[in-house]
Amino acid sequence: MNANGQKSAGDSAAGAEDGAGLTVVWAVVGTDIGPLLLAATDAGLVNVVFHASPAVRDSAVERLGSRLGTEPVEALDSPLLAEPIRQLKAYFAGQRRDFELPLDWSLISGFNRQVLRELASGVPFGTVVGYGDLAGCVGQPGAAQAVGMAMGANPLPVVVPCHRVVESDGGIGGFGGGLETKRQLLALEGVLPQPLF
């Protein structure tokens, strides 16, 4: 709080250090690309984790608690997760192209956050962008490799669509959720043909 008793921008981070006042809820939801762990704070969706098997889930929840300084609580019916779950289901059903969700960017900062914000706002459904082109969009031409690192650090995949970033020579590029997952997402968006089987 500032001198006038109002919350300052740094209050969330300060509260996160001791876990005071920060709510973190999570749930695992089934999707066409396998189970996703979704986590949210009062500020918005904070984390999406692919392939949320019990071992992956436990590791992700532990890491999230460590990063945010509070114990995440499993809460499938939390109001903080209701809209992210609804919009993801609509996306996978082909009924939604854009996510309109508050996002909590506290797990990423600096260049990586800048690149991911540009990706979220500037690369629409059904399109792709090259790593180098995205670097140019944030005023860092020649930083294609750094953009690749930012994609790998994306705490909000699918919602912040790192699957839409590809190699300039037409290659699919890497993907934290695995290349098959990236292909599935690009096929869902009409960028690649649907697999035959």
N, C-alpha and C positions, 0 to 999 in steps of 0.2 A: 504494500500500500504506500502511496505517496503521502506527502504532508497533509493533503486535503482529505485523506481517508479513502481515496480512490485507488483501485488496482492499477499498478503500473505494468508495463509490458514484461518486465522481468519476474513478476510474481509467480507465474506458472513454473518457471525453471527453479526458482527458490523453493517453492513448495515441493517440487519433484525431488529435491535433494533429500528431504526427510520423509517424503511420502505424504506430508500433511496437505489435505485439501485436494489432492489429485485423485480422480476416479479413472480407473482403467478397466474396461470390461472386454471380454472376448468370447467368441463362439466359433465352432467349426461348422461350416455349411457345405453341403454337397453341391457340386457343379458339374457341368459337362467335361471339365478338365480335371476332375478329381476334387477332393476336399480342400477347401480354403479356410484358413484361420483368419478371421477378421477381428481387429481390436480397435477400440475407440476410446477417446477421452471426452470430457465435456466440450473440448474445442473441435472435435470432429474425428473422422476415421484416421487412425494413426498407423495401422499396419495391416498388410495383407500378406499371407504366407502360403506358398504353394505346397501341394502334396502333404497336407496336414495329418499324417499318420500319428498315432499316439506318441512315438518318439520325437518326431519333428515338432509336434504340438508342444510337448513338454519343454523341449529346448527353446522354442520360440517364446513361450510364456516366461521362462526363466530369464532369457535375454532381455525381453521387454521390461520386466520388472526391474532388472539391473539398470537398464538405460534410463527408465523414467523414475526410479527411486521409490516405487510403491508396488504392492502386490496386486497383479491383475486378477480379476475375479471372473470366473466363467458365468455368463449371463445371457443365454440365447434370447431371452424375452426382454432384454434391456431396451428401453426407448432409444438409447444411443446407437444401437445396432439395427433397429427396425428398418430404417430407410436405406442404409447400405445393403442390407440383405434383400430388400424389395427390389432395389435398382439392379443389383447383380443378377437376380433371378430374371428380371425383364431383359437384361442385356443378353444373357445366355439363351433366352427364348426368342431372340430376334426382335424384341419389342422396344428396345432402347438403344440409342446410338451414343448418347452422351450421358455422363454422370454429373448430377447436380447435387453434390454433397459438400458439406464443410469438411475440410481436410486439416489435420493437425500435422504440421511440417516439422515437429520438434525432433524427429529422429534423423534429420539430415540438414546440412547447412552449407554455406559457401557456394562454390561453383556447382556442386552437385544439385543443390536446391534450385539454383538459378536455371540450370539446364532442364530439370524435371518440371519446373513451373512453365517454362517455354513449351515443353513437350505437351503438357496437359492442356494448354490454351491454344497451341498453334498447329497441332497435327490431328486433324479430325478423323473420325471413324471412316474406315475404308481407304485410307491413304497411308503412305509410308514416307519416311525421310531417311536420308543417309546420315551416318555418324558425323561426317565432315560438314554436311549442310546444317545440321543442328548446331554444331559448334559455331558456324558462321552466324546463325540466328542470334546467338548470345554474345556476338562480338569477339569471338575467340577462334578465327579461322586457323586451321592447322591443329586444333585440339581434338581431333577425332578420337584419339586413344583415350583422352580424359573423359570424353562423352561416353565412351564404352564403359569406363569405370563407374561413371554416374549411373548408367543404366543398371549395372550390376549391384549398385548400392540402393536402388529404388526400394523404399519401404512400402510402397503402395502400388505394386504391379496390378495390371488390368485396369484399375481406376486411373492411374497415371500410366498411360499406355506405352511402356518401354518395348512391348512386342512390335510396335510400329516403326522401330528404328532398325534399319538394315544396312548392309554393306553397299557401297557405291557401285560395285561391279555387278550388282544383282544378287549376290549371296544373301542368305537369310541372316547371317551374323550369329552371335551367341545369345544366350538367354538363361537367366537364373532358374527359371522353371523347367528348363530342358527344351531342346529343339522341337520335340514333338508337340509340346504344349504351345510353343510359339506358332508352329504351323497350324494348330487347331484354332488359335485365336485369329490368325490372319485369314484362315478359311471362313470362319464365322463372319468376318467383316467383308468378305468378298474379294480380298486381295489375292488369295491363292485358291485354286480349285479345291472343293471338298474331296477328302480322300474317298477312294472307291470302296474301301472296307475298313 
